Amino acid sequence: MLELRPNCECCDADLTPADQAYICSFECTFCPECTDKLTGICPNCGGELVTRPIRPEAKLATNPPSAVRVFKPDCKTKTVP
């Protein structure tokens, strides 16, 4: 099950489960603005960033989103390994 992380890794903007967000196959999570700046490529793995699915609100109580924040302020300047 997807973690649905609560923030953008680059700018630390809050992302609710209903907000538009983008993830790579490792679930690195980015807001739309940072995804545009990253040209749709994850700075951590080099993978494609795709739209994160929305979890239906009725399922959030039994399948809550993650509360763990991942913040990497250098992500916009980082080169992919």
Secondary structure, DSSP 8 states (H G I E B T S, - for coil): -----SB-TTT--B--TTS--EE-TT--EE-HHHHHHTTTB-TTT--B-EE-----HHHHTTS---------TTTTT----
